[in-house]
Each structure stands twice: as C-alpha cells, then as structure tokens.
Amino acid sequence: MYATGNKKMLNMLILEILREHSDQEHRLTQQEIIRLLKSNYDMDCDRRSVKNNILCLKELGYEISMEAGYCLLEREFDDAELRMLIDSVLFSKNLTHKQAEILIEKLKGMGNKHFSLKVNHVSNLPELRHGDNRQLMYVLDTVNEAISQHKKISFIYNMYGPDLKFHPKREEKYVVNPYQMVANNGFYYLIGNYDKYDDVSHYRLDRMTYVEMLPDKVKPLNQVAGLEHGLNLPKHMAEHIYMFSGDSIAINMLVKEIMINELVDWFGKDFYVIEKRRDNQFLVRLKCNERAFFHWALQYGPYVEVLEPVALRNKIAETVSEMNEKYHRKENGNV
C-alpha cells in the first residue's frame, strides 16, 4: 500500500492507476485520474500536475499514450500472453486445485481490471483434473536449485494404488543426478541418471516427495550413456515422446498421408520421408525410444505399419493378435 498525501509519490501513483485502469480500449481523462487519485490514495491533484507527471513518466521510459485520453501501452505481459499463462495453469495436471487457484489469481492481478473481467469465466477448476502432490512447489524449487548447483538429489518415488492414493514405490530413497527439467504431455519430468547405473532415466516431478539436495556433486554427463556429448534437448524429447527410459532405435514405417501432421506434432521435424509408395502411403524413417514407439504404433495402428526393425514389428503383431483374441473371446461370451 502506498503512503498517502506525499506529493513526491504522485508520478508512481499515476503510473499505478494507468496500469490498473487503462489500456488502448479504455483511456482515462485527466479528471478520471484526479478522481481515482483522491478515492484510492486520498491524494489531491490538479490537471496540470497530472499532465506534468505523465510527461515525466514518459521521459523515464514508460510508453504512455496521450491521444484521446491517457493509457499505459507497455506491460510486462499483454492480455493474450496472460491468457496463455492462465490456460497453462488451468490445464496443468501437476498442480493441486488450490495451487492452481492461487497462481491464476496472481496472473490475473498482472493485468488491469478490464482483463480480470474478461477472464472471470475461468473458474471451472473443480471440473478439471489436477494433481494430488502438495509438495510439488517445494519439489520444483529444490530440484531447480540442485541442477543449478550441480548437486545430487534424493527422493521418495510414488505410484497410485488401488485406493487411488500415493504409495512409495519402495521404502529406500532414490539417489539421482539431475540434469534438466522438462514439460511433456502436461507433466513435469526430470531428466537425470539413477546413481547406481550409467544410463538416462526420467522421473515425474509430481510423483516425487521428500526431495533433498545432497552435498555430492552430480555425475559428469560424459559418464552417462546417451549424454556423452551433452544433452541435446530437442533431439532427446523427439526420441522420448512418452518419457520412457532406454535406448533409441532407427525405425522404418509406412504411414498414410494424413499421418504427416501427427508425426510433426509428436516428433517435430526430426524424421525423413523417404519415398511415396502405393495407395498414397509414404515410407518414413525416424529414431525413437523403442518402448515409447511400441505404444505410439498401437495408438495409431490403423494408419501405421512398422517395417523395421523386424523384432519390433513382430512384437506389435503379437500384441495386436492377443488383443484381437481377447475381444473376440468376450464377444463369444467366454470371458
């Protein structure tokens, strides 16, 4: 709260009024600014002082329009940017309902009162899926600090049980070398290395509790298989679409033309269209984590045919056959 009655603060009070009450569609007259100064801050002011202080603010670098009224043009975030940030919180699966509510109110406060009125309908949080981990903010902060200080972390890793509550995957804490946090499919993941082994591993941050930063330095990247030349994040994310750990392999497949959009959505442009085949199909080659691609191929089964590697093709064929048998058995009443 600003102190009232102090004329030295007049320019800052006018700036606050412009920030809260004005935009290009809602400009303030000198008389409106004078009224708001009196009602909000008990500050008396005349028209000349309003104009002089606004000119002073413009000299200080604030972008203020004086045409057809006064409005602050420059903001930390425009309305579209704020709405994008609010939507990212609203649809986050990591945050609890209460955490999402608090963050959205803070973001709404960064706009003016007209923006807040436009997003008042963003209030259906109970109907959306949100996380259960109340430690998430602490987890994010601790992991981020550990990454910046190149320190190891320990934590309990949890899974949901049949009671739909968190349960430790094991009693012993995981000790992990943290390298990078990423957002994928609505969740935060840690890209790291389980200290007992030498390969890359991924962990959902919303499933981590009792996180501690340890005094030990992290294992150098060149000692982790797959990270010998550093972490190429775009390449890593394209090859780990479901954030499974394990090796990436070269894959050849036939896809229908309508799948090109889906390929770009999932893999970016890190794939090659080798040639066009019959029936408007295309031979595509890419590199992906084998476990992840197995699930992806099942998801898009009617539109994709894996050709190589043969072992993966056979595994998909076997799984599809088992599924076919399962569903036909149920149709015949032999459940």
C-alpha positions in Angstrom: 0.0 0.0 0.0 1.4 3.4 -1.0 1.7 6.1 1.6 -0.9 8.8 1.0 -0.6 12.5 0.9 3.1 12.5 -0.3 3.3 14.6 -3.5 6.8 13.1 -4.3 5.0 9.8 -5.0 2.4 11.4 -7.4 4.1 10.0 -10.5 4.2 6.5 -9.1 0.5 6.7 -8.1 -0.5 7.9 -11.5 1.5 5.0 -13.0 -0.3 2.6 -10.8 -3.7 4.0 -11.8 -2.8 3.8 -15.5 -1.6 0.2 -15.0 -4.7 -0.9 -13.3 -7.4 1.0 -15.1 -6.3 1.8 -18.6 -5.5 0.1 -21.9 -5.9 1.0 -25.6 -9.6 0.4 -25.4 -10.1 2.1 -22.0 -8.4 5.5 -21.9 -8.6 7.8 -18.9 -9.2 11.6 -18.9 -7.3 13.9 -16.6 -10.5 14.3 -14.5 -10.8 10.5 -14.1 -7.2 10.2 -13.0 -7.8 13.1 -10.4 -10.9 11.3 -9.1 -9.0 7.9 -8.8 -6.1 9.6 -7.0 -8.5 11.0 -4.4 -10.6 7.9 -4.0 -7.8 5.3 -4.0 -4.9 7.3 -2.3 -6.5 10.4 -0.7 -4.3 12.5 -3.0 -5.3 15.9 -4.2 -4.1 16.9 -7.6 -4.9 19.3 -10.5 -4.9 18.8 -14.3 -1.5 20.5 -14.8 0.1 18.2 -12.3 -1.4 15.1 -14.0 0.0 16.1 -17.4 3.4 17.1 -16.0 3.8 13.8 -14.1 2.8 11.8 -17.1 5.4 13.6 -19.2 7.9 12.8 -16.5 6.9 9.1 -16.7 7.4 9.2 -20.5 10.9 10.6 -20.0 11.7 7.8 -17.7 10.8 5.4 -20.5 7.2 4.4 -19.8 5.2 4.0 -23.0 2.1 6.1 -22.3 -0.3 7.3 -25.0 -1.8 10.8 -24.6 -4.1 10.7 -27.6 -7.8 10.8 -26.8 -7.1 10.2 -23.1 -4.2 8.5 -21.3 -3.3 4.8 -21.3 -0.3 2.7 -20.5 0.7 0.8 -23.6 3.8 -1.1 -22.3 3.1 -4.0 -19.9 5.1 -7.0 -18.7 2.6 -9.2 -20.3 -0.2 -8.3 -22.8 -3.7 -9.8 -22.5 -3.0 -12.7 -24.9 0.2 -13.7 -23.1 -1.5 -13.6 -19.7 -4.4 -15.7 -21.1 -1.9 -18.3 -22.4 -0.2 -18.4 -19.0 -3.5 -18.8 -17.2 -4.6 -21.6 -19.5 -1.3 -23.4 -18.9 -2.0 -23.3 -15.2 -5.7 -24.2 -15.6 -4.9 -27.3 -17.6 -1.8 -28.4 -15.7 -2.0 -31.9 -14.3 0.8 -31.2 -11.9 -0.7 -28.6 -9.6 -3.3 -29.2 -6.9 -6.6 -27.4 -7.2 -5.6 -24.9 -4.5 -2.2 -24.2 -6.1 -3.8 -23.6 -9.5 -6.4 -21.2 -8.0 -3.7 -19.1 -6.3 -1.5 -18.9 -9.4 -4.4 -17.9 -11.6 -5.3 -15.1 -9.2 -1.7 -13.8 -9.2 -1.7 -13.9 -13.0 -5.0 -12.1 -13.2 -3.5 -9.4 -11.0 -0.8 -8.7 -13.5 -3.4 -7.4 -15.9 -5.7 -4.4 -15.4 -9.3 -4.6 -14.1 -10.7 -4.9 -17.6 -8.6 -8.0 -18.2 -9.8 -9.6 -14.9 -13.4 -9.1 -16.0 -12.7 -10.8 -19.3 -11.3 -13.9 -17.6 -13.8 -14.2 -14.7 -15.3 -17.2 -16.5 -12.1 -19.1 -15.9 -13.4 -20.7 -12.8 -14.2 -24.3 -13.6 -11.2 -25.7 -11.7 -13.1 -28.4 -9.8 -14.2 -30.0 -13.1 -10.6 -30.3 -14.4 -8.1 -32.9 -13.5 -5.4 -31.7 -11.1 -2.6 -33.3 -9.1 -2.5 -34.5 -5.5 1.1 -33.7 -4.6 1.0 -30.7 -2.3 4.8 -30.8 -2.2 5.2 -30.0 -5.9 6.2 -26.4 -5.5 8.9 -27.4 -3.0 10.0 -30.2 -5.3 10.3 -27.9 -8.2 12.3 -25.4 -6.2 14.6 -28.0 -4.7 15.3 -29.8 -8.0 15.9 -26.5 -9.8 18.4 -25.4 -7.0 20.2 -28.8 -7.2 20.5 -28.5 -11.0 22.0 -25.0 -10.8 24.5 -26.1 -8.1 25.3 -29.4 -9.9 24.3 -31.5 -6.8 22.7 -34.9 -6.5 19.2 -35.3 -5.0 17.4 -38.0 -3.1 13.6 -38.5 -3.0 10.8 -41.0 -2.5 9.1 -42.0 -5.7 5.4 -42.7 -5.5 2.7 -44.6 -7.5 -1.0 -44.7 -7.2 -2.5 -47.8 -5.6 -6.0 -49.3 -6.0 -7.2 -46.9 -3.3 -6.2 -44.0 -5.6 -3.7 -42.7 -3.1 0.0 -42.2 -3.3 2.2 -45.1 -2.1 6.0 -45.2 -2.1 7.3 -47.4 -5.0 9.9 -48.6 -2.4 10.9 -47.5 1.0 14.5 -46.8 0.0 15.1 -43.3 -1.4 16.2 -42.8 -5.0 19.6 -41.1 -5.4 19.6 -39.3 -8.8 21.9 -37.0 -10.7 19.6 -34.2 -12.0 20.4 -32.6 -15.4 17.2 -30.9 -16.8 13.5 -30.4 -16.0 11.1 -30.5 -19.0 7.3 -30.3 -19.5 5.8 -33.1 -21.6 2.2 -34.2 -22.1 1.0 -31.9 -19.3 3.5 -33.1 -16.7 7.0 -32.0 -15.4 9.8 -34.6 -15.8 13.3 -34.7 -14.5 15.9 -36.0 -17.0 18.7 -37.5 -14.9 20.7 -40.5 -14.0 19.9 -43.1 -11.4 23.2 -43.0 -9.4 23.7 -46.8 -9.4 23.7 -47.1 -13.2 25.1 -45.3 -16.2 22.1 -44.6 -18.4 19.5 -41.9 -18.7 16.3 -42.1 -16.6 13.2 -39.9 -16.3 11.1 -39.1 -13.3 7.7 -37.4 -12.9 8.1 -34.5 -10.5 4.5 -34.7 -9.3 5.3 -38.3 -8.1 8.4 -37.2 -6.1 8.1 -36.4 -2.4 10.6 -35.7 0.4 13.2 -34.3 -2.0 16.6 -33.4 -0.6 19.6 -31.8 -2.2 22.7 -33.8 -1.3 26.2 -32.4 -0.8 27.7 -34.7 -3.5 28.4 -33.3 -7.0 26.5 -34.8 -9.9 28.0 -37.4 -12.2 29.5 -35.8 -15.3 27.4 -36.1 -18.4 30.2 -37.8 -20.3 29.8 -40.8 -17.9 26.1 -41.3 -18.8 25.3 -43.4 -21.8 23.5 -41.3 -24.4 24.7 -38.0 -22.9 28.4 -38.3 -23.7 28.2 -35.3 -26.0 25.9 -33.3 -23.7 22.1 -33.1 -23.6 20.6 -32.2 -26.9 17.1 -31.4 -25.5 15.1 -31.1 -28.8 16.6 -34.4 -30.0 16.1 -36.1 -26.6 12.4 -35.0 -26.4 11.7 -36.1 -30.0 13.1 -39.6 -29.3 11.4 -39.9 -25.9 7.8 -39.0 -26.7 6.4 -40.8 -23.6 9.5 -40.2 -21.5 10.4 -43.9 -21.2 14.0 -44.6 -20.4 16.0 -46.9 -22.6 17.8 -46.9 -26.0 16.5 -45.1 -29.1 16.4 -47.2 -32.3 16.1 -46.4 -36.1 12.5 -47.2 -37.3 11.1 -47.6 -40.8 7.4 -47.5 -41.3 4.6 -46.9 -43.8 2.2 -44.1 -43.0 -0.9 -42.7 -44.7 -0.6 -39.1 -45.8 -3.0 -37.9 -43.2 -0.4 -39.0 -40.5 2.2 -36.4 -41.5 0.5 -33.8 -39.3 0.6 -36.3 -36.4 4.2 -37.1 -37.0 5.1 -33.4 -36.8 3.1 -33.0 -33.6 4.8 -35.9 -31.9 8.4 -35.9 -33.3 8.8 -32.3 -34.6 10.5 -32.4 -38.0 13.1 -35.0 -36.9 12.0 -37.6 -39.4 12.6 -38.3 -43.0 10.0 -39.0 -45.7 12.0 -41.4 -47.9 9.6 -42.1 -50.8 6.0 -42.4 -51.8 4.5 -45.9 -52.1 1.3 -47.3 -53.5 -2.2 -46.3 -52.1 -0.9 -42.8 -51.1 1.4 -44.2 -48.4 4.8 -42.9 -47.5 8.0 -44.6 -46.3 9.2 -42.7 -43.2 12.3 -43.2 -41.2 12.9 -41.8 -37.7 14.7 -42.5 -34.4 12.8 -43.1 -31.2 12.9 -44.8 -27.9 11.7 -48.4 -28.6 9.3 -48.8 -25.7 7.7 -45.4 -26.5 7.3 -46.2 -30.2 5.7 -49.5 -29.4 2.9 -47.7 -27.6 2.7 -45.0 -30.2 2.4 -47.5 -33.0 -0.5 -49.3 -31.2 -2.2 -45.9 -30.7 -2.1 -45.2 -34.4 -2.4 -48.8 -35.6 -4.9 -48.3 -38.5 -2.7 -45.7 -40.1 0.9 -47.0 -39.4 2.7 -50.2 -40.4 6.2 -50.7 -38.9 8.5 -52.4 -41.3 11.8 -52.4 -39.4 13.2 -53.4 -37.0 11.7 -56.8 -37.5 11.8 -57.6 -33.8 9.6 -54.5 -33.1 7.2 -55.4 -36.0 6.8 -58.9 -34.6 6.2 -57.6 -31.1 3.4 -55.3 -32.4 1.9 -58.1 -34.5 1.9 -60.4 -31.5 0.2 -57.8 -29.2 -2.4 -57.0 -31.9 -3.1 -60.7 -32.2 -3.6 -61.1 -28.5 -5.9 -58.1 -28.3 -7.9 -59.5 -31.2 -8.3 -62.8 -29.5 -9.2 -61.1 -26.2 -12.0 -59.0 -27.7 -13.4 -61.9 -29.8 -13.4 -64.1 -26.8 -15.6 -61.6 -24.9 -17.9 -61.2 -27.9 -18.5 -65.0 -27.8 -19.3 -64.9 -24.1 -16.1 -66.7 -23.0 -14.8 -64.0 -20.6 
